[in-house]
Amino acid sequence: MKNFSNSDDTGSFLNVRARLLKKMRATNVSEQIAALLHETFETMLEAENMSISKLEKKVLMADISAQLLNELAVHMKSSK
């Protein structure tokens, strides 16, 4: 496997990154993750038996999703 950490490989790394990102976007991975987060959020919110406004729900969902995705990114960067 090629080591992309060398400074002379930056163009290659960015090229591979761009190609992989394009392919992942084409598979709608973001929509799949969003659907899973939304479904889980709704299930958990229902289990809490809470009644909140649509705006509160939207803000809470966005906040929780951002936190979870940030934690995931940190985890992926630190895992071997």
Backbone hydrogen bonds in HBPLUS format (Angstrom, degrees):
<---DONOR---> <-ACCEPTOR-->    atom                        ^
c    i                          cat <-CA-CA->   ^        H-A-AA   ^      H-
h    n   atom  resd res      DA  || num        DHA   H-A  angle D-A-AA Bond
n    s   type  num  typ     dist DA aas  dist angle  dist       angle   num
A0009-ASP N   A0006-ASN O   2.98 MM   3  5.41 157.0  2.03 113.1 120.6     1
A0010-THR N   A0007-SER O   3.33 MM   3  5.43 167.3  2.35 108.3 110.1     2
A0012-SER N   A0009-ASP O   3.01 MM   3  5.18 113.9  2.46 102.1 118.1     3
A0013-PHE N   A0009-ASP O   2.83 MM   4  6.10 162.2  1.87 161.9 167.8     4
A0014-LEU N   A0010-THR O   2.88 MM   4  6.09 168.0  1.90 156.9 159.6     5
A0015-ASN N   A0011-GLY O   2.93 MM   4  6.03 148.0  2.03 140.8 150.1     6
A0016-VAL N   A0012-SER O   2.90 MM   4  6.14 164.6  1.92 154.4 157.6     7
A0017-ARG N   A0013-PHE O   2.82 MM   4  5.98 164.3  1.84 153.2 158.5     8
A0018-ALA N   A0014-LEU O   2.89 MM   4  5.99 161.1  1.93 142.9 147.8     9
A0019-ARG N   A0015-ASN O   3.01 MM   4  6.23 160.0  2.05 147.9 153.3    10
A0020-LEU N   A0016-VAL O   2.87 MM   4  6.07 166.7  1.89 157.3 160.8    11
A0021-LEU N   A0017-ARG O   2.89 MM   4  6.00 161.5  1.92 151.3 157.0    12
A0022-LYS N   A0018-ALA O   3.00 MM   4  6.11 157.5  2.05 143.8 149.9    13
A0023-LYS N   A0019-ARG O   3.01 MM   4  6.26 158.5  2.06 147.4 153.1    14
A0024-MET N   A0020-LEU O   2.86 MM   4  6.07 158.9  1.90 151.6 157.6    15
A0025-ARG N   A0021-LEU O   2.89 MM   4  6.07 156.3  1.94 148.6 155.1    16
A0026-ALA N   A0022-LYS O   3.00 MM   4  6.20 146.9  2.11 140.7 150.0    17
A0027-THR N   A0023-LYS O   3.20 MM   4  6.52 129.6  2.46 137.5 149.5    18
A0027-THR N   A0024-MET O   3.16 MM   3  5.21 137.0  2.36  95.6 107.3    19
A0029-VAL N   A0024-MET O   3.46 MM   5  6.04 173.4  2.47 161.4 160.0    20
A0028-ASN N   A0025-ARG O   3.00 MM   3  5.12 159.8  2.04 108.4 113.3    21
A0032-GLN N   A0028-ASN O   3.05 MM   4  6.39 153.4  2.13 151.8 159.8    22
A0033-ILE N   A0029-VAL O   2.94 MM   4  6.18 160.1  1.98 152.4 157.0    23
A0034-ALA N   A0030-SER O   2.86 MM   4  6.03 163.0  1.89 148.2 153.7    24
A0035-ALA N   A0031-GLU O   2.88 MM   4  6.00 155.6  1.94 143.6 150.0    25
A0036-LEU N   A0032-GLN O   3.06 MM   4  6.27 158.6  2.11 145.3 150.7    26
A0037-LEU N   A0033-ILE O   2.89 MM   4  6.15 165.3  1.91 156.7 160.8    27
A0038-HIS N   A0034-ALA O   2.86 MM   4  5.99 162.6  1.89 149.8 155.0    28
A0039-GLU N   A0035-ALA O   2.91 MM   4  6.02 167.2  1.92 149.9 153.6    29
A0040-THR N   A0036-LEU O   2.99 MM   4  6.08 165.1  2.01 149.0 153.4    30
A0041-PHE N   A0037-LEU O   2.81 MM   4  5.91 160.5  1.85 149.8 156.0    31
A0042-GLU N   A0038-HIS O   2.89 MM   4  6.08 167.8  1.91 155.0 157.7    32
A0043-THR N   A0039-GLU O   3.05 MM   4  6.23 158.9  2.10 146.0 151.8    33
A0044-MET N   A0040-THR O   2.91 MM   4  6.11 163.5  1.94 153.3 157.7    34
A0045-LEU N   A0041-PHE O   2.80 MM   4  5.94 160.8  1.83 155.1 161.0    35
A0046-GLU N   A0042-GLU O   2.94 MM   4  6.02 157.7  1.99 144.5 150.5    36
A0047-ALA N   A0043-THR O   3.00 MM   4  6.22 149.9  2.09 141.3 149.8    37
A0048-GLU N   A0044-MET O   3.04 MM   4  6.34 134.0  2.26 139.3 151.2    38
A0048-GLU N   A0045-LEU O   3.12 MM   3  5.08 130.1  2.38  93.0 106.5    39
A0049-ASN N   A0046-GLU O   2.95 MM   3  5.04 151.2  2.03 102.4 111.9    40
A0057-LYS N   A0053-SER O   2.87 MM   4  6.09 158.9  1.92 150.2 156.6    41
A0058-LYS N   A0054-LYS O   2.88 MM   4  6.06 156.7  1.94 145.5 151.9    42
A0059-VAL N   A0055-LEU O   2.92 MM   4  6.15 165.4  1.94 155.0 158.3    43
A0060-LEU N   A0056-GLU O   2.85 MM   4  5.95 165.3  1.88 150.6 155.4    44
A0061-MET N   A0057-LYS O   2.86 MM   4  5.93 162.3  1.89 148.4 153.7    45
A0062-ALA N   A0058-LYS O   2.98 MM   4  6.14 161.8  2.01 146.0 151.1    46
A0063-ASP N   A0059-VAL O   2.91 MM   4  6.07 159.6  1.95 149.9 155.7    47
A0064-ILE N   A0060-LEU O   2.91 MM   4  6.05 170.9  1.92 154.7 157.2    48
A0065-SER N   A0061-MET O   2.89 MM   4  5.92 162.4  1.92 148.6 154.4    49
A0066-ALA N   A0062-ALA O   2.96 MM   4  6.04 161.6  2.00 144.7 149.8    50
A0067-GLN N   A0063-ASP O   3.03 MM   4  6.24 159.8  2.07 147.7 153.3    51
A0068-LEU N   A0064-ILE O   2.91 MM   4  6.13 167.8  1.93 155.3 158.3    52
A0069-LEU N   A0065-SER O   2.87 MM   4  6.01 165.7  1.89 155.0 159.1    53
A0070-ASN N   A0066-ALA O   2.93 MM   4  6.00 152.3  2.01 144.3 152.1    54
A0071-GLU N   A0067-GLN O   2.94 MM   4  6.17 162.0  1.97 150.4 155.3    55
A0072-LEU N   A0068-LEU O   2.91 MM   4  6.13 152.0  1.99 145.2 153.4    56
A0073-ALA N   A0069-LEU O   2.94 MM   4  6.15 157.3  2.00 144.5 150.0    57
A0074-VAL N   A0070-ASN O   2.98 MM   4  6.25 161.7  2.01 153.5 158.0    58
A0075-HIS N   A0071-GLU O   2.93 MM   4  6.09 160.4  1.96 146.3 152.2    59
A0076-MET N   A0072-LEU O   2.86 MM   4  6.09 160.3  1.90 152.5 157.6    60
A0077-LYS N   A0073-ALA O   3.00 MM   4  6.18 152.3  2.08 146.5 153.6    61
A0078-SER N   A0074-VAL O   3.07 MM   4  6.26 144.2  2.20 145.6 154.8    62
A0079-SER N   A0075-HIS O   2.93 MM   4  6.02 130.8  2.18 146.5 159.0    63
